[in-house]
Amino acid sequence: MKQTIPRIVVLGAQGAGKGTQAGRLMHRLHIPHISTGDILRDNVARKTALGKKIDRIINAGKMIPDHMTNAVMRDRLRDKDCAQGWIVDGYPRSIEQAVPFHRFGQPNIVLELHFRDKDAIRRLSGRRVCPHGHIYHVRHSKPKKRGRCDHDGLPLKQRDDDTPTAIRKRLHIFHERTEPVIAW
């Protein structure tokens, strides 16, 4: 019997737990968890040519163009570690991303996580991260030493997009652009 290679997409509003669930699946299935946001933030942090473009776009308060996000994802899914499957979270976010993704990624499993906006605001506004990506929450997953990462002692910060105002803006975009992808 031929086994299907899992090509999984996890969709849902910000704060719904896409990354958490994708991480659990990654450990269980031994396939990479690919987060578009992580890839883009990594490029910005490393100050790559792409990262510099992304940084300018974000600082101008604009969305990353679909063609740029599609190219990043197409390249990432070609990496050797994706040959036996993958889990994507945070992509596609629009029909303009979903149509080409369906051609080059050919997902065969889609998971949708439901979450209320008020719960997303509460969850995300309490999130704190260290520069190395370790994640905490001011109520649910506190570090041992307030404001410091348990792993490396670095100071924890609130991401710019985790303020209530920014979260509401992101949720509006989700409802407007990503919910049609779920229906599609």
C-alpha positions in Angstrom: 0.0 0.0 0.0 1.4 3.4 -1.0 1.7 5.9 1.9 0.6 9.5 1.2 3.2 12.1 1.9 1.6 14.6 4.3 1.5 18.1 3.0 -0.5 19.9 5.8 -1.8 23.4 6.0 -2.9 24.8 9.4 -5.3 27.8 9.0 -6.9 30.0 11.7 -6.9 33.5 13.1 -3.9 34.9 14.9 -3.6 33.4 18.4 -5.6 30.3 17.6 -2.6 28.0 18.2 -1.5 27.3 14.7 2.1 27.2 15.6 1.5 25.2 18.7 -0.5 22.5 16.9 1.9 22.5 13.9 4.8 22.0 16.4 3.1 19.0 17.9 2.4 17.5 14.5 6.0 18.1 13.5 7.3 16.0 16.5 4.8 13.3 15.9 5.2 13.0 12.1 9.0 14.0 12.0 8.4 16.5 9.2 9.3 20.2 9.1 7.0 22.9 10.5 7.3 25.9 8.2 6.0 29.2 9.4 6.0 32.0 6.8 6.2 34.6 9.6 9.3 32.9 11.0 11.0 32.8 7.6 10.3 36.5 7.0 11.3 37.6 10.5 14.6 35.5 10.1 15.4 37.3 6.9 14.8 40.7 8.6 17.0 39.7 11.6 19.8 38.5 9.3 19.5 41.6 7.2 19.4 39.7 3.9 18.5 41.5 0.7 15.0 40.1 1.1 14.9 41.0 4.8 15.7 44.6 4.0 12.9 44.8 1.5 10.5 43.2 4.0 11.6 45.5 6.8 10.9 48.6 4.6 7.4 47.2 3.7 6.5 46.4 7.3 7.8 49.8 8.6 5.6 51.5 6.0 2.6 49.7 7.5 2.0 47.6 4.4 1.5 43.9 3.8 4.2 41.8 2.2 3.2 41.4 -1.5 1.8 38.0 -2.4 4.3 37.3 -5.1 7.2 37.8 -2.6 5.6 35.5 0.0 4.8 32.9 -2.7 8.4 32.9 -3.9 9.7 32.4 -0.3 7.4 29.5 0.2 8.0 27.9 -3.2 11.8 28.0 -2.4 11.4 26.7 1.1 9.2 23.7 0.0 12.0 22.7 -2.5 14.4 22.1 0.4 15.5 18.5 0.9 13.9 18.3 4.4 10.5 18.7 2.8 10.7 15.6 0.6 8.8 13.4 3.1 6.2 16.0 3.9 5.7 19.3 5.7 3.4 21.4 7.8 2.7 25.0 6.9 1.3 27.5 9.3 0.5 31.2 8.4 0.2 30.5 4.7 -1.7 31.0 2.4 -3.4 34.2 3.7 -5.2 35.2 0.6 -6.7 33.7 -2.6 -3.8 35.3 -4.5 -1.4 33.1 -2.4 -3.7 30.0 -2.3 -4.0 29.6 -6.1 -0.3 29.4 -6.8 0.4 27.4 -3.6 -2.1 24.8 -4.7 -0.1 24.3 -7.8 3.5 24.3 -6.4 2.7 22.9 -2.9 -0.2 20.6 -3.6 -1.5 20.4 0.1 -3.5 17.3 0.9 -4.6 18.0 4.5 -6.0 21.3 5.7 -6.7 21.9 9.4 -8.8 24.9 10.4 -8.6 26.2 14.0 -11.5 28.3 15.2 -10.9 31.1 17.8 -12.9 34.1 18.9 -11.3 37.6 18.3 -11.6 38.6 22.0 -9.7 35.5 23.0 -7.0 36.1 20.3 -6.5 39.7 21.7 -6.2 38.4 25.3 -3.8 35.6 24.3 -1.5 37.5 21.9 -1.2 40.7 24.0 0.2 38.6 26.8 2.8 36.8 24.7 6.5 37.6 25.3 9.4 36.3 23.2 13.2 36.1 23.6 15.5 37.0 20.7 16.1 33.3 20.1 12.4 32.6 19.7 11.5 31.1 23.0 7.8 32.0 23.8 6.2 32.8 27.1 2.9 34.3 28.3 2.4 36.7 31.2 -0.5 34.6 32.6 -0.2 31.1 31.2 3.5 30.3 30.7 5.5 32.6 32.9 9.3 32.5 32.9 11.0 31.5 36.2 12.6 34.9 36.4 10.2 37.8 35.4 11.1 39.3 32.1 14.0 36.8 31.4 14.1 33.7 29.2 14.5 30.5 31.1 16.8 29.0 28.4 19.3 31.8 27.8 18.6 34.6 30.3 17.9 37.1 27.6 15.3 39.8 28.1 11.8 39.0 26.9 9.9 41.5 24.7 6.4 42.0 23.3 6.4 41.8 19.5 5.3 45.0 17.9 2.4 43.1 16.3 1.2 41.8 19.7 -0.3 45.0 21.0 -4.2 45.1 21.1 -4.4 47.7 18.4 -2.1 45.8 16.0 -3.9 42.5 16.8 -7.3 44.0 15.9 -5.8 45.2 12.6 -4.4 41.8 11.9 -7.7 40.1 12.8 -9.6 42.5 10.4 -7.2 41.4 7.6 -7.7 37.8 8.5 -11.5 38.1 8.3 -11.2 40.0 5.0 -8.5 38.1 3.2 -7.9 34.7 4.8 -11.5 33.5 5.6 -12.2 33.4 1.8 -9.2 31.0 1.5 -10.9 28.7 4.0 -14.1 28.8 2.0 -12.2 28.2 -1.3 
